[in-house]
Amino acid sequence: MKKQIEKPKFRHAPPRAGAMIEALRGLGYSTATALADIIDNSIAAGAKNIDLHFDWNGKGSVVRIEDDGRGMTEDQIDCAMRLGERNPLDSRADDDLGRFGLGLKTASFSQCRRLTVATVGPDGLQCLRWDLDVIAVSEGDGWHLLEGPDASSAGLVDEFAERPHGTLVIWELLDRIVTDGFGEQNFLDLLDRVERHLAMVFHRYLEGTRPHLRLRIAGQPVVPWDPFMSGHPAKPWHSPAASFAAKSGIEVECHVLPHKDRLNSKEYDAAQGPDGWTAQQGFYVYRNKRLLLAGSWLGLGQGRGWTKDEAHRLARIRLDIPNSADTEWKIDIRKSTARPPVNVRAWLARLADDTRARARRAFAQRGQTPRSKSGAEVSQVWKSHQFSGGMRYRIDTDHPAVRAVLDDSKALAPQLLAMLRVIEETVPVQRIWIDTAENKETPRTGFSGEPSAEVVSVLEVMYRNMVKVKGMSPSMARARLLLTEPFQNYQDLVNLLPDQPRELDKKV
């Protein structure tokens, strides 16, 4: 006779609404990331136009998000306003930007105490709201979803009801935004931060002459921010898109951005992004073209993983993943963290290591290539030598500027070579690294920032030596200078050198 299995004893233990929601408010959303979650819902609803309004009125300030999506039925808005109604393990449509079924509520609760959602869809106008102050004094478990708007927002809902379709989200009682001492200028500064974040997160929706989405804040269009400076002629390198063979939907495209010296001030300021050049390096993880994570090395690299440093600030890598991979990639509710699965990490690390090396070279060379525009190799003053004890830097005695002096020095040659050796052995490497870290920029080299007259004065000395002493023709001397560091970057000045070198001022 089989032993009868006893049914487990249990207690019904639903969470108290007030305590549960107050805990959810601490998930760590910023205003910008919270609004991005709301916009995800609008995009999923097929919206082509989304408007954000920030109405300043002190403690009575309001934030509104309006879209022209398809709207919701009565059942759909009821589902959308419930916490945990959708199982994150359920399959999703390929273009779905959600996963946990919590974004609308948790994002909103993180910023306000009253959330109102009105929608115009197949069932006409529907409106529901959560009010945390009402929940706090409710009896029972307190999960009381209120029907219709509060009197304070009834006018906004009535006005929205005239639209043919769409959804309106209203945040009121902005206790996490309008705190003590928070004034109108702070509110305006907040708008700027929100705009920069949304321009980055949704840039692939906003780009192009016929964008998929029009996003406006206070009536002004949000201009997309492309982290990769696509199409910029000064970019030293970017890779073709590469797909991970063992898993469909994973695609990587690697980019090295131009050095500061190759950009004008407007381009440089724009390209640094919301958090600055150093912070914005690394992987940019996208799901359905929506940016999830901006600038992270994803824990890759030896030991504790790569850290963000100045030498790799020009490296940015686009990484697309499918929305079916959220669990594998450990995407969190706020869509702000991602960690690659074990079987993908080695592949990503190889691509990233190559990109970092290229970015490091571009940064060290200040965006300048050691080749001329024709592709010929440029003679460089400094040469690096790897040996068993480490790395040394040597002056190339065949560089035209150095060789000219050595050839003419005769009896002074031993002293000159000794002087060069002292210079080689006293390169202030540690000082350069400290100055670079403190100033967030490498020291000036290659006549960067110097007036043209300074470059010409040195050019004329070398040019006269080549023509008068070495016996080169003027055209050959100019061609040689264009293959000599750093004059390959001053083609216009080299071409202006006269056929007859002028006499030089002998004053020291």
N, C-alpha and C positions, 0 to 999 in steps of 0.2 A: 504494500500500500504506500503510494507516494505521499511524502510529507507535504501538507498544504503550506504554500508560501504565504506568509502573512503580508498583508498590505502595509506599506510604510505609513507610519503616523506622520501627520504634518499639521502645521498651523498656517493659516492664511496670514501673510505678513506684507501687505502692500505698503509702499513707502508713503509717508505723509508728504503731501504736495508741497507745502511751504518749505519744509526742510530740504526736500529733494531738489527743488528748483533753485533755492539759494546756493546749494552745493554746486549745481550745474553752472551757475553764474561765474564760477571761478576757473573755468576751463582755460582761460588765458587768451581769449580773443582781444585784438585791438579793434578800434572802430573800423579801420580799413579792412581787416580780415573778416570781420562780421558782415560788412556790407558786401564783400565779395561772395560770401555764402548766399546772401539773398539774391544777388545777381545770377548766381548759378541756377536758381529755381526759375528765374525769368527766361534764361536762355533755354532751359529744358522745356519750357512752355512755348517755345517758338517765337519769343519776342524779337523784334527787329529794332525797336527803340526802347531805351530805358532812361528814365529821368530821375535824378536824385535831387532832392530839395532839402536845404538846411535852413529852417526858419528860427532865427534867433529871437528869444524872448525870455532871457534869464532862465530861471528854474522851469518856466513854461515852454522852453524851446522844443521844437519838434523836428524829427527827421522823417522824410517820406521817400519811398521808392515806388515809382509807377512804371508799368510796362504795358506793351500792346500785344502780349501773348494771347493764347487761345482762351485763357480763363479756366475756371474750374467749375465742375458740377457741385451740387450740394454734398454728395458723398465724397468727392475729391477734396474739398476744402476741409471737411470734417476729418478726413484721414491726414491731410497736411498739417493740421493744427494739433494733432495728438502726438505725444512723445512716445517713441519706440513703436510706432504702428507698423513700420516696415522692417523686416529682418535684413540686416546687412549681408547675410549669406545668400539671399535670394538673387536670382539672375537679374541683370539689368539690360535695358536697351543699350546698344553700342554707343549712342550719343548721350547717355545719361551722365550728368556731372555729380550726382549724389551717391550716397552709399548707406549711411546710417539712419536716415530718416529723422535726424535730429537738428540738422543745420539751421533751418528757419527759426526754430524755437531757441536753441542754445545760443546761437549768434545774437539773436534779438535780446534775450534775457541778460546777456553779458553787458548790454548797453543801457537797457531801459527796464522799467517796471510795468509798463503797459504796452502790449503788442496787439495791434488791430490789423486784421487782414480782410480786405474787401475784394471781391472778384466778380466780374461780369462774364458769364459763360453760357452754356446751353440752358441752364436753369434760371437765367437772369441774375440779378444782384444777390450775392450771398455775403454775409459778414459775420465773423467770429472774432473774439478777442480773449486774451489772457490778461488778467490784472493781478499782479503779485500782492497788492495791498488787500484786494478782496480775498485772495487765497489765504493770506496770513490770518484772517479772522473767521475763515469758513469752518463749519463743523464737519465731523467725519474725517475721511482721508483728505478732503479738500480739493479734489481734482474737478473743479468747477469751471468749465469752458463757457464763457458768456456769449450770448447771442446779440448781434447788433453792436454798433459803435457806442462809445461813451459820448455824453453830450458835448464834450470838448472837441471831438473829431467828427461829429455828425455832419457838419457842413462839408467837410472834405469828402466824406463818403458819398453824400448826395450829389456833389459835383462830379465825382468819378462815375457815378451810376449812369450818366448820360453817354458814356463811351460804348461803342459796339461790343468790345471785348477787352480783356486785360485784367491785371491784378494790381492792387494798391496795398503796400505795407506801410504802416504808420508806427513810429516809435514815439512814445510819450513818457514823461517822468524819467528823464535821462540822468538818473542819479549816478551812473558810472562815467558820464561825460561831463555834465555841468556840476562839478564839485565846488566846494568852498573856494572862493578866489578866482574861479574860472569866469573870464569876461568875454566880451564880443571879439576882441582881437585873438584870443585863444581859439574861439570858434572858427574864425577865418583861417588861422594857422592849421587847424584840424582839417579843414577843407583841402588845403594844399597837400597835406600828408595823404589824405584819402585819394586825391587825384593821382599823385605819383604812384601809389600802390596799385590802383585799378588800371592805370596806363600800362603797367608792367604785367599784371596778372592776365589781362585780357587782350594783350597787344596783337595776338594772332587773329582775334576776332575783329579787331578795329582797323587792321592794315588794309592797304590796297585802295584802288579807285572805286571799287564796289565792295565795301566791307560787309561782313556778315552781320555786324551789329553797329548801332549808333548809340553811344553812351554819353549822356550829358550830365553835368553838375551845375546847378543853378543856371541852366539854359545854355551853358558853354560846352562845346564838345570836348571830350577827353581825347587828347592826342596820344596815339600809341607810342610806347617806349620799347624799341627793339634792342634787347641786350647784346645782339651779335653784330650790330652795325652792318646789316646785310647790304652788299653791293658797294660799300665804301672802297674807293680805289686805293687807299693807303693800307688796307689790311694786308699784313704780310703772308697770311695763310689761312685757309679753311679747308676742311676735308669734305669729300663727298659723303652722303648719308650711308651709314653702315647698319645692317640689320643683324640681330642675334639669330643665328641659324637654328638653334634648339628651341626657340620660343617665338611665335609670331607676335607682331605688334610692338616689339621693342626696337627702337631705331635711335641711332646716335649720330650727331653731326658736330664736329669739333671746330673751334674758332680761336684764332689769335687776333686780338684787336690791335689797332695802330697805337704806337707810342704817342705820348703827349706832343712830342715835337713834330708829329705828322698831322696834327689836328689844329684847327683854329680854336680860340677860347670858347666859342659857343658850342662847337662839337664836343670838346673835351668835357665841359660842364654837363652837357646832356648825356654823354655816354657813361658817366660815372654812376648813374642810377640813383635810386632813393637812398642807398646806404654808403655810397662811396666806392672808389675803385677797388680797394683791397677787400672789402666785405662782399663785393658782388662777383668775385671770381668763383670758379667751380662749375658744378652741374646745375642745369636748369631743368627740373623734372616737370613734364607736361602729361596731362591725361586729357584726351580729346581736345587738344590745343589750349587747354586751360592750364596756366602755370600753377603748380602745386608748391614747389620749393625753388627758391631763387638763390643761387650761389651757395653751394655746399660741396665738399669733397666726399660726402656720403660715407665717411668712416674708412675710405680706401687708403692705401699706402701702408708702408711697413710699420710695425710696432703699433703705436697708438693712432696711427693714421696721419695723413697730411694735414697741416695747419695752413691757415691763410697768411701769406706773407707778401712783401712788396715784389719779390722777384717773379711771382706768378700772377700778378694782378691782371695781366692781359689775357689770361686763359679763361674761356667760357665755353661750356659744352651743352648742347641741346640734347635732351634725353626724353624720348616719347615712350610712354607705356600705355597698354590698353586698360580700360576701366574694369576688366575682369581680373586684374592682377593686384587689386588693393590689399588683399590679405597677405599675399606673398611679399609685397613691398612695404607692408606695415604702415599703410596710410592711416593717419589719425583723423579724428572727427573734424578738427580745424583745417585739415588738408595742408598741414605745415611741416610735416616730417615724412621722410621716406627712407627705407633702408633696403638695398638691393638683396635679392635672394643669393644664396651661396653659389649657385651654378652660374650666375651672371657676373659675380664680383671680379673674377680674374680677367674676363674680357673687358669690362669697363676700366679696370686698373691699367691695362696695357694701353688702351686708347688715351686715357687721361695722362699717363706718364709721358707719352709722346707729345701730347699737347702742352703739358707743363714745360717740357724741355724746349720746345719751340718758343713758347711764351717767354721763358727765361732768357733765351738768346735775343729775342726782339727787345726785351726790356734792357738788357745789358748794352745792346748796340744802339739804344735810343731810337729804335724803329728804323735804323739805317742798315741797308744790306751791304755786305762786304763785296758786292759785285756792282759793276757799272750798269747803266741802263741797257747797254748792248749785251750784257751777260758776262763780260770779261772779269777775271778776278782782280780785285783791288789790293794793292800793296799796303799792308797794315804795319803800323809802328810797333805794336805790342803783339807778341806771340805767346801763347800758353803752352806749357810743357808739363805733361803728366809723367811722374816717375814714382818709384816704389814708396818714396817718403811723402808723396802728396803732389801738389800743384805749384809750379813756379811760373812767373811772368818775365819774359825776356824782351829786350828791345831788339828789333830786327835791324842789324847793321847794314842790310841791303836796301833799306828804305831810302829813297832818293835824298831826303833831307839829311839823314844820318851819313850816308855814303859820301855825299859831297864834302862834308866836313872832314871825314876820315881821310879821303883821298888827298885833300889839300893840306892836311895837318903835318905830314912828314915827321919831323922830330917829336911833335906833340902827340902823335898817335897813341903811345902807351898811356900817357896821362888821360887822354880822352876816353880810351877804353876802360881805364880804371874808374873814371867818373861815371860812365854808363853803368858799370857793374855796381857801384855804390847806389845809384838811383834804382836799379833793379832790386837790390837787396833791402831797400828801405821804402818800398811801396807801402803807403799807410793803409793796409787792407782793413784793419780793425776800425780805424777812424772813418774810412769810407762807409763801412757797414753801419756804424753808429749814426753817422750823419744821414745816411739813407733812411734808416728806421725812424729817426726823429723828424726829418723833413718830409717824409713820405715821397721822396723823389731822389733819383740818382744825381750826383754832382754834374755840373755842366761840363761838356767836352765838345770837341769838334767845332770850336768857335761858336757854339750855340749861344744866341743872345748878344753876340758881339757885332759891332757895326761892320759894314762891308770894307771900310778902309783898313781895319785890322787884318782882315783876310788878305786883301790886296797887298799889303806891305810884306807879308810873308811869301805870298805867291811870287812877287817880283824878285825876291832874293833867289828863290829856287829856279825860276824861269831864266834869269840871267846866267846862273851857273850852268844850266843845261845848254844854253845857246853859246855863250862866250867861252866857257871852259871845256865842256864836254863835246862841243862841236855839233850839237843836234840842230836840225832845221827848226824854225819856229813852229811849224805844224807838228813835227814829231814831239817837240818839247810840250806843247799843249796837250797832245794826245797822252803823253806819259803822265802829266799832272792829273788828267781825268781818271787815271788808274792808280792814283796815290791817295791814301787816307790822310786827311779828311776832305781833300779837294774834289773828290768825285761828287760831292754834294753841292759844289759851287760852279757848275758848268758855265753859267752866264759870265761869271767873273773871269774864268779861265779863257773863254772865247774872246774877251775884250783885251787880253794882253797884246800889245803891239808887236809887229814883226821885228822891230828894232828895240831890244831891251834898253830901258833908260838907265842912266848912271845912278848908282845908289848913294844915299847919304851915309857917309862913313862914321857919323857921330854915334857914340855908344850911349 
